[in-house]
Structures are given as C-alpha cells and as structure tokens.
Amino acid sequence: MDLLWFCLIGIAAGWLAGRIMKGGGYGLWGDLIIGVIGAGLGGFVFSLLGLAAYGLIGRLVVATIGAVLLIWILRKLKKA
C-alpha cells in the first residue's frame, strides 16, 4: 500500500511541478519519474535544512518542491 501512495504522490507532485514551472506536464510516466526523483531531492534538501514534513500533505509539499527544483536544474543544464 505504501508503494501505491508513493506512486500517487509522485504523479501528483510531478504534475503540480509542471504546472508551477509553466510546463504542459510530462505525461503519466514523466510526471511519476519527476515526482519520485523530486521527492528524494526534496527530502534531501529538507533534511539539510533541518526540516521535516509529516502526513500526506507534507509529503506532497516536499515532493512538489523537490520536483520543481529538479525541473529548474534540468532546464539550466539544457541551456548550458
């Protein structure tokens, strides 16, 4: 069941990050990949800052922030 929630949060976070970063979304699999990697990145950044998020909404916020950061990094690398 945890894997299902992890995937659903990843999809939602990837979709939200695409909207926040003015993208058109990346499709179901793209959103999932961006959201899952973003969740890991967001968790890493939050731990460096000494922050923690709990519950479904907290995990979604962390994953979305991480996905936004991931998209920003990928766009900067693409321009270089």
N, C-alpha and C positions, 0 to 999 in steps of 0.2 A: 504494500500500500504506500510505503514511503517513496518508492521509485515512481509511482504514478503521480503523487503530489509534486515530486521533484521535477518531473517532465512537464506537468501542467504549469507550475510556477515558471519554469524555463521558457515555455511558449509565451506565456503572458508577459514576462519580463522582456523577451526579445521583441515582441510586438510593440509594447509600450516604448521601448528604447528606439525602435524605428520611427515611431510617431514623434517622440520628443526630438530626435535628431533630424526631423524633416525628411525621413526616408519613406518609401512606399511600403515598407515591410519586406521581408525576405522569404516569404512563403513559410509553410508549416515547419519544414525541416531546418531552414535557415534561422527562423526565429528560435527554434529549440536549441540549436547549436550556439547561437549568440547568447541566449538566455542562460544556458548551462555554464558556458565559459565565463559569462558575465557574473554569474552567481559565485563562482570560485574567485574571480578577480575582486568582486565587491566584498566578499568575506575576508579576503586577504587585506584589502585596503582598510576595512573597518577594524580588523584586529590590530593593524599597525597604529591606528589612531586610538586604540583602547576602547572602541565602541562595540556594542553587541545589539543584535535585534532578535526579538522573540516573537513567536506566533506566525501565523500565515501572512499577515500584512507586513510584519517586519522582514520576513524572508523575501517577500515580493519586492519591497523597497530596496533591500540590499542587492538583490539580483538585478533589478532595473538600473540602479546606479552603476553597478559593475558593467552591465551591458552597454549603457550609454558611454562609459569610459572606454570600453572595448571598441565600439564603433568609432569614437573620436580618434583613438590610436590608429585604427586601421585606415581611416581617411587620411591622417597625417602621413602614414607610411606610403600610401598610394600616391600622394602628391610628390613625395621625395624621389 
